[in-house]
Structures are given as structure tokens and as C-alpha cells.
Amino acid sequence: MISRQSFLKMFALGGFASYANWTPQPKTQKPIVISTWRHGLAANKAAWGVLQNRGSALDAVEQGVRVTEGDPDVQTVGLGGRPDRDGHVTLDACIMDYEDRCGSVACLEHIVHPISVARKVKKDTPHVMLVGEGALQFALDSGFKKQDLLTTKAKKEWEKWKKEADYQPEVNIENHDTIGMLALDSDGRLSGACTTSGTAWKMHGRVGDSPIIGAGLFVDSEVGGAAATGLGEEVIRTSGSHTVVENMRHGDDPETACRKAVERIVNKNKSVDHIQVGFIAINKHGQVGGYSIRPGFDYAVHNGESNNLIKSKSWTKK
């Protein structure tokens, strides 16, 4: 039988060991929203309009990226997006909430707001992803209006491209084809959205990472969320956003988690001279970060006090 003195001694030692290994948790910053690229500033503003009124993170990310989808001057997302090599503007999008529920559409034509169609897929169907004609029919049956997405400006650029038909995406121009957005609301709920018109002059039917859960976007309420931008094929090959979240699960802060995902892509390529990929991330405490292969990637963060564009750190210096 253990004596009372021995028991108290063991308890004291165990308690001390637990205290010695205890790590204080960071103070949670909420609500907060982060999104990719300069066009994220306007998107953040719309998302904040939801968050500041104690709206849900899911509503915030949908309303935020809809701003970018509807802006014809953003030629890599939604209306006005550059077409594929056959002249079709095809859109990809996905959305994911704090309960791991998600919806996605790919190769969708004629609908300005694919993110809202993706949310309807999540809400009203037993599926995660609808594509092509099936996605369009679902959108029309759900009350979305059919519209020509090829603007005069984008059509002129496509016709100019056809004269040489040289397919070589330009880093930080053709490749910044996505707006990804992540939000943490006042109730601590995480959600994310990702939407794009894809790489310009792509083969008809090509789908990148943006509508693929785990590649272009991933959210886990126990850990955090991540979104990707850049050359989608590289993100798909490494399940990029899921990788970032798993890095955070193992203790990395958001920026470090993004950096390690970038390094994984770098290590799988003989050269990254013509590749750009960037990640953004948020953890459950509202800490945010980003990282990219090359300079030129930036991301926008709105915390209520400011809506700032942040220059991302990168693996290469040029």
C-alpha cells in the first residue's frame, strides 16, 4: 500500500511535470477574414459586412468572393474571366463550412456566381461536386440566370492569342487565377470559399485545384483552414490545402504550415522557374499567414481595425 506521503510526493511530481509541459494558447482573434491577392481587399470588405453583424463565416465567405466573381475587371474569376482556347469561359468553385460540409462545381458555364451554386450543391443535394452540363442544369433549375460571361475585352484578348496560340502561363499574371477566402466568425466558426475562371487559354474541360476539396480549399474546425492559388496542377498533386491544415494540426503556425507545403511542391519539381503557387491559412485562434514559391503573391487581411494587403514571404527571391 502506498503511503499518504508517497502519494502526495507522486502527485506533486506529476503536477509539476504537467505544468512544465503546458503551453499557453494564443488569444483568439475573431472575427477575422483573409483572402488571396489584391482583389481580396474588396472581397474582404463585403465579408466583413457580414461578420461585424455576428453573421456566419459561411455567409461571409460566400458574399465576399461574389464581389470578385461579379467584377468584369478581374479577368481570372467569374464574369470577364479569360476563356479557354476554344472561347468558353468555364468556372470552378467550392465552399466548405465548419462542420466539414462542402459543395463544389467545375467547368460551369454561363453562371456569374459559381460559389453560390456550389453552396446550393452542399445544401440541396447528396453530392459534393457537379460538373459541366449537369452543374449548369442544376443551377438553372435552382433559379440562377444564364448569362454570357465572355466580355468584349476578354474576347479581344482571346482572338489576339489565337493568332499564335502559344500556351505559356505567365507567373503572377495568368497564374493568379483564384480568389480563396477564409473566415472565423464571432462564434468561432470557420468556413472557406474558392472560385476561379482557371488558367487562360486552357484546354476545354480542364479543371484546376480550385473546386477540389483538399487541394484548392480545406477547412477543419478543430485546426483551421487553408486555400491555394497558382498553378492548380501542382496543388492537386500535393493535396496542397489539406497539407497546410495537417501541418497546423501538428503544431505549425499558419505561415510555417504554408511554407512547408510550398517546400513540398518545390522538392517535387526539378525547377520552379515558371511555377507560382501561394497558400493562405488561418487557425482556430484567428492567427493567419501565407507563403508562396515566388515573390509577387500577396493576401488581404481584415480584422475590423484594418483591411491590409500583405506581401507574402516566398521560397525564391526572384
N, C-alpha and C positions, 0 to 999 in steps of 0.2 A: 504494500500500500504506500502511495506517495504521501509524504508528509505535507502539512499545510505550508511549511516554509519552502519546501522544494517546489510545490505547485506555484506559489507566488513568484518564486525566482524564475521558473519556466515562463510564466505568463508575462513577467516584466521583460524578459529577453525577447520573447516573441513579439510583444507590443513594440519594443524598440526597433526590432528588425523591420516590422511593417512600416513604422514611421520613417525609418531611414530610406526605405524604398518608395515612399509616397512621392508622387509628382503632382504639384498643384495644377489644376486645369485652368486654361486661359479663360478670361472673362468673355462671355458670349456677346458678340456684336450682332444685333438684329434690330430691325430688318436691314438687309443689305442685298445688293444686286450687282453682278459682274457680267460683262458681255465682251465679245470679240470686236476688235477694230474700231476705227473712228466712228463708223455709223452706229456703234453701240451707245454713244452718248445720247442720241435722240431716243433710241430704244429704251435706255435706262430711265429716261425722264418719264416715259409713259408707264413703265413698270413701277416706278416709284409712286406714281399717282394711285396705284392700287395698294401698294404696301403701306403707304403712310396713313391709309384709312383702315388699317388692320385687315386688308384683303389677303387672300391666299397667295402663296408663292406660285401656285399653278396658274391662277388668273394673271398674275403679274408677268410671268414669262411669256404667256400667250399674247397678251396685249402689247408687251414690249417688242417682240420680234415682228408683230404685224405692222408696226411702223416702218420697218425696213422692207418688208415684203411689198408694201404699197408705195414705196418711193421709187419712181422710174429712173432717178439719177443714180441709184445704187444698182450697177449692172451685173451684180453677181448674186442677187437674191430677188425672187418674185417678179413683179411687173417690171419690164425693161431689162430683165436678165438676158445675157448673151445666149444665143441659140446654140444647138448642136450643129454639126457640119451639114445637116440636111435642112436647117432652118427652123427646127422645132425648139421652142422654149419648154424644157421639161424640168419640173421642180421636185425636190426631195425635202422631207421634213419629218421630225419626230418630236415627241413630248413625253416626259416621264415625271411622275409625281412621287411624293414621299412614302407612298405605300407600294412602291415597285410596279405600279400600273403604268402602262405605256401604250402609245399608239404611233403609227408611222404610215407615211405614204411615199411612194417612189415613182419616178418617171411620170408624174402627173402633169397634164397639160390643161391650159385654159382656165385655171382657178388661181386668183390672185393670192389667196391666203391658204397655202397648203398646211400651215401649222394648225389652223382651226379644223381642217379636215382630219388631220392626224388626231386631234383631241376627240373628234366625233368617233373615229375608229376605236379609240381607247374606251370611250363611254358607251357606245351603242352597238358594238359588235363583239363576238367572242375571239376576235383575232388581234394581232399586234400590227401587221403590215398588210396594206393593199397597194397594188401597183398598176400602172398603165391604165388601160381602158376600164378595168374594174374599179380602180380608185376614182376615175372620173365619173363613172356611172353612180357610184356611191355618193360622191359629192353633189351631183345634180339631184339625186333622189333626196338628199338631205337639205336641199334648198339653196345650195350655193349657185351663183350665177356664172355662166360660161362667158369668157372674155378672151379676146386676142391679146396675148402677152408680149408679142413682138412689136416693140416700139419702132418708130421711124429711125431713131438713132442706132439702135441695135441692128436693125435690118441693113442699114448702110455699112456698118462695120462688118457684118457677115458677108455682104456682097463684095466688099473690098478684100476680105480674107480669101474668098473663093477663087480669086484670080491666081493666087499662088498655092493656096491650100496647104500651107506649111504649119504643121501642128507641133508647136513647141511652147508649152506654157511658160510664162514669164514669172519668176519668183516675185512674190508680193504684189503681183498685178493680177494675172489670171488665177493665181492660187489662193488669193484671199477671198474665196468664193462663199464664205459661210458667215452667218451670224449665229453664234452659240450664246445662250444666256442661262445663268444660274441664279437662283434667288433663295434667300432664307427669310421667312416672314416672322411677324411678331410672336407667333405661337411656336416658333422653332421648326416649322415645316419646310423641307427642301423640295424644290422642283427645278426642272431644266427644260429648255427647248433648243432646237437646232433647225435651221432652214436655209436652203440654198437653191440656186439655179444650176449649180455644178460648174465644172470647168468649161470654158468657152470652146466651141468647135469640137466637142467630144463626139465619139461615135454615138449614133442614135441608139438609145436603150442603155447607155452607160449609167451606172448608179455608183456614187461615191460612198463615203463613210457617213454622211450627214443623217440619213434616215435609219441607220443601223444602230440599234441599242447595243451599247458596249464598245462601239467604235467612235461614232461622232458624238455620242452623249451617253452618260451613265450617272444614275443617282442612287445612293444608298443612304437612307435616313440615319442609320447607325454611324455612318462615317462622314459622308459628304458627297459632292458631285463634281463632274468634270465634263468639259466639252472640247472639241477639237476643231481646227481649221487648217486648211492647206491641202496638200496632195492626198486625196482620200484613199488611194490605193495603199499608201504607206501606213495610214492609220488603221485601215481594215486588217492588214497583215499582222498587226501587233495588238489588236483589240485595245486601241490607244486609251480611250476614256476609262474603260474598265481597269486598265493597268494603273492609271493615275489614282483611281479610287482605292485600289488594293494597296498601293504604296502608302496612302494615307492611313489605311487600316493597320498597317504595320508600324505606324508611328511617325511618318514623314509629315512635315508641314506642307501646305499646298504647293508652294514654289518648288520645293525639293522633289515632291511627288511628280510634278510636271517635268522637271529636269531629268529625272531618271527615265521617264517614258520617252523623252526625246533621245536620250543616250541609247536606249534600246533600238530605236529606229536607225540612228547613226551607225551603230555597231552591226546592223544587218545589211548595210549598203557599202559597196566599195568606194563610192563617192556620194557626197550630198551637195555637189556644186550647183545642181539645178533642182534641188528639193527644198521646199519650205513646209514645215509643219509647226503649228503652235498649239499649246494647250492652255486652258484656264481651269482653275479649280477653286472650290470652296469647301471648307469642312463644317461640321455641325456646330462649331463655335463661331462661325461667321468670319473666320480668317480666310483670306483669298490670296491667290498668286497665279503666276503664269510663266511660261518659258517656251522658247522656240529654237528651231535649228539655226536659223539665220537672223541677223538684225532686220528690223523693219516691221516686226509684229508688235502691235500694241493692243491694250484692252482697257475697257472703261469700267470704273467702279463708282457706284452711287451708294452713300451711306446716310443720306439725309442732310449731312452738313456740306457735302460737296459731290460733284459728279465729274470725276477726273479721268483723263486719258493717261495711262501709264505705259511707258516704254518697257517692253519685256526684255529681260536678260536673254542671252542666246548662247548656243554652243559654239558657233563660229563668230568671228569678229567682223566679217565682211561677207 
